[in-house]
Amino acid sequence: MTTAGNYSDDDFWQKLKSFALKAGKEVIEKALWLYYAAQRPETPAWAKAIIFGALAYFILPLDAIPDVIPVAGFSDDLGALAAAIGMVSMYITADIKVRTAQKLQQWFT
C-alpha cells in the first residue's frame, strides 16, 4: 500500500491511467500540476514533501471517500490536491501548465 512516506511514480501513473475519465479533467489537471512541479530540480525539498504527500493520498486505494463512489469519490482527492497547490503554487510554472494541457488533450479528446 502506498503512504505519504512511500510515494511511487508507477502507482501515480497507474492511478491516472485507470481513473482519468472517472476522476475528471479537473482532478487530473491538479495532480499533473503537482507531479510536474515535483520533477523540477528548482522545487525545494519542503515543497516536494507536500506534493508527494498529496499525490500519495490521491493514489491510496483507501481514503476518506472511496473513489468508486460516483461523483463524490474524488472530491476528497481534489481537496487534498488543491490544498497542496495552495502551499506550493509558486513552483507551478507556466511550462508545467502547458505540459499538463498537452497531456490532458491526449487523454480527454
Secondary structure, DSSP 8 states (H G I E B T S, - for coil): ---GGG--HHHHHHHHHHHHHHH-HHHHHHHHHHHHHHH-TTS-HHHHHHHHHHHHHHH-SS-SS-TTSTTGGGHHHHHHHHHHHHHHGGG--HHHHHHHHHHHHHHH-
